[in-house]
Amino acid sequence: MLAALQTLRGEPGVAFFDIDVVDVDADPALEAKYNELVPVLVDVEGHELCHYFLDAAKVREYLGSLG
């Protein structure tokens, strides 16, 4: 998912974004919350955008709403 997410950088209409990689298994609260949904992509406020695979359309829509 990370490599697919990085391809969105620089696309027209997509706001600039940073990526923070977090080891869900290292945090008991995150492990309990996401369990089998890893990898998971959440926004800065912790709202889940997608899991398992990148939903590029949903992420583009979200990033487009930021700009």
Backbone as CSV, one residue per row, in Angstrom:
resi,resn,N_x,N_y,N_z,CA_x,CA_y,CA_z,C_x,C_y,C_z
1,MET,0.827,-1.189,0.000,0.000,0.000,0.000,0.871,1.253,0.000
2,LEU,1.990,1.209,0.701,2.851,2.382,0.807,3.355,2.833,-0.566
3,ALA,3.833,1.895,-1.367,4.340,2.253,-2.696,3.231,2.839,-3.560
4,ALA,2.045,2.266,-3.483,0.912,2.790,-4.260,0.535,4.189,-3.784
5,LEU,0.583,4.420,-2.481,0.267,5.740,-1.935,1.270,6.785,-2.403
6,GLN,2.528,6.418,-2.434,3.566,7.361,-2.858,3.396,7.788,-4.315
7,THR,2.780,6.970,-5.143,2.574,7.341,-6.547,1.561,8.476,-6.691
8,LEU,0.742,8.702,-5.663,-0.241,9.790,-5.723,0.398,11.162,-5.531
9,ARG,1.570,11.183,-4.925,2.252,12.468,-4.697,2.514,13.157,-6.028
10,GLY,2.219,14.424,-6.060,2.493,15.215,-7.250,1.435,15.145,-8.326
11,GLU,0.394,14.346,-8.125,-0.685,14.311,-9.112,-1.429,15.640,-9.086
12,PRO,-1.884,16.102,-10.243,-2.657,17.348,-10.284,-3.900,17.237,-9.401
13,GLY,-4.168,18.283,-8.640,-5.353,18.323,-7.795,-5.217,17.590,-6.480
14,VAL,-4.042,17.014,-6.224,-3.821,16.285,-4.979,-2.951,17.152,-4.076
15,ALA,-3.450,17.437,-2.886,-2.695,18.241,-1.931,-1.435,17.496,-1.501
16,PHE,-0.386,18.256,-1.168,0.843,17.641,-0.654,0.520,16.909,0.640
17,PHE,1.156,15.789,0.860,0.927,15.046,2.091,2.202,14.360,2.554
18,ASP,2.299,14.185,3.852,3.375,13.419,4.469,2.841,12.030,4.794
19,ILE,3.749,11.106,4.908,3.385,9.741,5.275,4.140,9.380,6.549
20,ASP,3.410,8.972,7.560,4.010,8.456,8.789,3.679,6.971,8.864
21,VAL,4.702,6.147,8.945,4.509,4.706,9.053,4.562,4.344,10.534
22,VAL,3.518,3.648,10.990,3.410,3.264,12.396,3.276,1.744,12.468
23,ASP,4.037,1.145,13.366,3.945,-0.301,13.581,2.753,-0.572,14.494
24,VAL,1.654,-0.989,13.918,0.423,-1.234,14.667,0.640,-2.304,15.729
25,ASP,1.444,-3.312,15.424,1.680,-4.401,16.376,2.459,-3.954,17.612
26,ALA,3.129,-2.815,17.539,3.916,-2.318,18.662,3.081,-1.506,19.649
27,ASP,1.839,-1.216,19.295,0.956,-0.401,20.142,-0.302,-1.210,20.455
28,PRO,-0.472,-1.632,21.692,-1.627,-2.472,22.035,-2.981,-1.855,21.672
29,ALA,-3.122,-0.544,21.818,-4.391,0.105,21.481,-4.657,0.044,19.983
30,LEU,-3.624,0.300,19.177,-3.790,0.236,17.724,-4.011,-1.199,17.269
31,GLU,-3.308,-2.127,17.893,-3.483,-3.534,17.533,-4.916,-3.991,17.830
32,ALA,-5.455,-3.567,18.955,-6.838,-3.924,19.302,-7.834,-3.280,18.339
33,LYS,-7.551,-2.050,17.929,-8.472,-1.321,17.040,-8.461,-1.872,15.622
34,TYR,-7.265,-2.136,15.082,-7.155,-2.502,13.670,-6.960,-4.002,13.438
35,ASN,-6.439,-4.719,14.411,-6.281,-6.162,14.376,-5.950,-6.695,12.984
36,GLU,-6.916,-7.226,12.271,-6.691,-7.852,10.955,-6.808,-6.870,9.788
37,LEU,-6.989,-5.599,10.049,-7.180,-4.608,8.976,-5.867,-4.001,8.492
38,VAL,-4.752,-4.533,8.923,-3.441,-4.006,8.550,-3.041,-4.533,7.188
39,PRO,-2.492,-3.739,6.296,-2.202,-2.337,6.488,-3.469,-1.485,6.423
40,VAL,-3.411,-0.391,7.148,-4.545,0.526,7.212,-4.032,1.939,6.968
41,LEU,-4.835,2.740,6.297,-4.482,4.132,6.027,-5.498,5.014,6.730
42,VAL,-4.991,5.881,7.613,-5.857,6.814,8.335,-5.390,8.233,8.068
43,ASP,-6.321,9.179,8.187,-5.947,10.580,8.010,-5.344,11.110,9.309
44,VAL,-4.994,12.370,9.313,-4.318,12.979,10.452,-5.196,12.968,11.708
45,GLU,-6.494,12.896,11.541,-7.410,12.863,12.680,-7.751,11.432,13.116
46,GLY,-7.187,10.447,12.422,-7.406,9.061,12.788,-8.579,8.384,12.105
47,HIS,-9.192,9.059,11.127,-10.299,8.455,10.381,-9.744,7.497,9.330
48,GLU,-10.263,6.291,9.311,-9.794,5.284,8.366,-10.224,5.637,6.940
49,LEU,-9.261,5.643,6.030,-9.541,5.878,4.614,-9.674,4.561,3.867
50,CYS,-8.812,3.604,4.182,-8.888,2.291,3.544,-7.991,1.319,4.299
51,HIS,-8.168,0.047,4.022,-7.309,-0.979,4.604,-7.082,-2.089,3.581
52,TYR,-6.089,-2.906,3.839,-5.614,-3.983,2.952,-4.979,-3.437,1.674
53,PHE,-5.770,-2.732,0.874,-5.289,-2.188,-0.400,-5.627,-0.703,-0.473
54,LEU,-4.836,0.029,-1.220,-5.081,1.458,-1.383,-6.323,1.680,-2.236
55,ASP,-7.264,2.433,-1.709,-8.427,2.888,-2.476,-8.040,4.259,-3.026
56,ALA,-7.355,4.254,-4.170,-6.789,5.482,-4.731,-7.850,6.539,-4.975
57,ALA,-9.017,6.153,-5.440,-10.080,7.133,-5.702,-10.501,7.822,-4.409
58,LYS,-10.656,7.065,-3.347,-11.068,7.642,-2.064,-9.980,8.554,-1.508
59,VAL,-8.729,8.142,-1.632,-7.619,8.954,-1.137,-7.485,10.230,-1.968
60,ARG,-7.630,10.133,-3.279,-7.581,11.337,-4.129,-8.704,12.301,-3.745
61,GLU,-9.885,11.770,-3.514,-11.016,12.616,-3.111,-10.722,13.322,-1.786
62,TYR,-10.198,12.570,-0.826,-9.857,13.138,0.472,-8.789,14.218,0.326
63,LEU,-7.693,13.906,-0.380,-6.609,14.871,-0.551,-7.047,16.094,-1.347
64,GLY,-7.920,15.880,-2.322,-8.444,17.001,-3.116,-9.283,17.943,-2.279
65,SER,-9.922,17.423,-1.240,-10.756,18.256,-0.379,-9.912,19.122,0.554
66,LEU,-8.631,18.823,0.693,-7.757,19.579,1.599,-7.236,20.850,0.951
67,GLY,-7.122,20.834,-0.359,-6.500,21.957,-1.057,-7.436,23.055,-1.302
